[in-house]
Amino acid sequence: MRLALVSGDEITTLSHLVELPLIERLAGILLKHHWRLSAAESCTGGLVAASLTNLAGSSEWFERGYVTYSNDAKSEDIGVDTHLIQDHGAVSDQVAKAMAIGAKQSSNSNIALSITGIAGPTGGSEEKPVGTVCFAWILNNDQVISETRLFSGDRSEIRAQASEFAIKNLILLLS
C-alpha cells in the first residue's frame, strides 16, 4: 500500500506502509499479553505509527507514536540526554536505546521501539553512510535490545525497509 500526497494534478508518493498481515501478527501478540506499544521515530517520520494505525482497532494495543526528528525533539519529548547526542550522534546505538527507553517511560506502554537513521540522499558520512539506521526495542521486563543496519535504495525505500525491520524484529523478540 502506498501513501500519497495529492497536489492539483500531481501525485507524489510519500512512502510505503508495512503490510497489514505483519501488523495483525504484532497486534495478536500484544493483545494476548495485554501489552501496549509506543514508538519513537526519527528518520521514518511516523511511518511505523501510520502502519500500526492502519489496522482498525489499533487503539487497543498502540499507545502512541513520537516523531522526534530533531535533536531537540529527542531531548524535549522523550528525555534523550543532549550529551548523549553530542557524544555519539543522533544516529547511534546509544541514542536509539535512549529513545526507546524514553518512549516507554513517557507513555503508558509496556513495550517501545525506536528508529533513528540517515535516509538520504544527503547527511551520510564515511562512518555512517546513507542507509545507516539504528533500532532499539525495550520489552515489558525493561530489557533493551538494539541493532544497527545498513539499507540500500532511495529515501523512500530506506524508510520503508527500516519500518518493516523494526516491526518484524519486534515480533521476533516478543515471540
C-alpha positions in Angstrom: 0.0 0.0 0.0 1.3 3.5 -0.8 0.6 6.8 0.9 0.4 9.7 -1.5 0.3 13.5 -1.3 -2.1 14.9 -3.9 -1.4 18.5 -5.1 -3.5 19.5 -8.1 -3.0 17.0 -10.9 0.3 15.8 -9.4 0.5 12.8 -7.1 3.7 12.3 -5.1 4.4 9.0 -3.4 5.5 9.6 0.2 6.2 6.1 1.5 5.2 2.5 1.9 3.1 1.3 4.8 4.1 -2.1 6.4 1.8 -4.8 5.2 -1.3 -5.5 7.3 -0.7 -9.2 7.9 2.5 -8.3 9.7 0.7 -5.6 11.8 -2.1 -8.1 12.6 0.5 -10.6 13.8 2.1 -8.0 16.1 -1.4 -6.9 17.3 -2.2 -10.5 18.2 0.9 -10.8 20.4 0.3 -7.5 22.1 -3.4 -8.2 22.8 -2.7 -11.7 24.1 -0.4 -10.3 26.8 -2.4 -7.1 27.3 0.6 -5.0 26.3 0.6 -1.5 24.8 3.3 -0.3 22.4 4.8 3.1 21.8 7.2 4.1 19.0 9.8 6.9 18.8 10.7 7.6 15.2 13.2 9.9 13.6 14.2 9.1 10.0 10.9 7.2 9.4 8.9 10.3 10.3 5.9 8.4 11.7 5.8 5.7 9.1 5.7 3.0 11.8 2.9 4.7 13.6 1.0 5.1 10.3 1.4 1.5 9.6 0.3 0.4 13.0 -2.8 2.6 13.0 -3.7 1.4 9.5 -5.2 -1.6 11.3 -8.6 -0.9 12.7 -8.8 -1.4 16.4 -5.1 -0.5 17.0 -6.0 1.8 19.8 -6.4 -1.4 21.9 -2.7 -2.0 21.8 -0.9 1.0 20.3 -0.4 3.7 22.9 1.3 6.5 20.9 4.0 7.5 18.5 6.6 10.2 18.8 8.2 11.7 15.7 11.4 13.1 17.2 13.1 14.2 14.0 15.2 16.9 15.5 17.8 16.5 18.3 15.7 19.0 20.4 12.6 16.9 20.0 14.5 13.8 21.1 15.6 15.6 24.3 12.4 17.5 25.0 9.8 14.9 24.1 11.3 11.7 25.3 14.2 12.8 27.5 17.2 11.8 25.5 20.2 13.4 27.2 21.7 16.1 24.9 25.2 15.0 25.9 24.5 11.5 24.6 23.5 13.0 21.2 26.6 15.3 21.2 29.0 12.4 22.2 27.6 9.7 19.9 25.5 11.5 17.3 21.7 11.2 16.8 22.3 8.1 14.6 23.8 5.8 17.2 23.1 2.7 19.2 23.2 4.8 22.4 20.6 7.3 21.2 18.3 4.6 19.8 18.4 2.9 23.2 17.6 6.2 25.0 14.8 6.9 22.6 13.2 3.5 23.2 13.5 3.9 27.0 12.2 7.5 26.8 9.2 6.4 24.7 8.3 3.8 27.2 8.8 6.0 30.3 6.9 8.9 28.7 3.9 6.8 27.9 1.5 4.3 29.3 3.2 1.4 27.4 4.8 -1.9 28.2 6.9 -2.1 25.0 8.6 0.6 22.9 10.6 0.7 19.8 12.8 3.4 18.3 14.3 4.2 14.9 17.0 6.8 14.1 18.9 6.9 10.9 20.1 8.5 7.7 17.5 8.1 4.9 19.4 10.3 2.5 20.0 11.4 -0.1 22.3 13.7 2.0 23.6 13.5 5.5 25.7 10.4 5.3 29.4 10.2 6.1 32.1 7.6 5.6 31.5 6.3 9.1 27.7 6.5 8.8 26.7 6.3 5.2 23.2 7.0 3.9 21.1 4.0 4.8 22.5 3.6 8.3 19.6 3.0 10.7 19.8 2.3 14.4 17.0 0.5 16.2 16.1 -0.3 19.8 13.4 -2.2 21.5 12.5 -2.1 25.2 10.5 -5.1 26.4 8.0 -5.4 29.2 10.8 -6.6 31.5 12.8 -3.5 30.7 15.4 -5.5 28.6 16.8 -3.2 25.9 17.9 -4.7 22.6 19.5 -2.7 19.8 20.8 -3.2 16.3 22.2 -1.1 13.5 21.5 -1.9 9.9 22.6 -0.6 6.6 19.8 -0.4 4.0 20.1 0.5 0.3 17.8 2.3 -2.0 16.4 5.8 -2.2 15.0 7.7 0.7 11.5 6.2 0.5 12.9 2.7 0.2 15.2 3.1 3.2 12.4 4.4 5.3 10.1 1.6 4.3 12.7 -1.1 4.9 13.5 0.4 8.3 9.9 0.5 9.3 9.3 -3.1 8.3 12.5 -4.3 10.0 11.6 -2.6 13.3 8.2 -4.3 13.3 9.5 -7.7 12.2 12.2 -7.7 14.8 9.8 -6.7 17.5 7.6 -9.7 16.6 10.6 -12.0 16.8 11.6 -10.5 20.2 8.1 -11.0 21.6 7.5 -14.5 20.2 
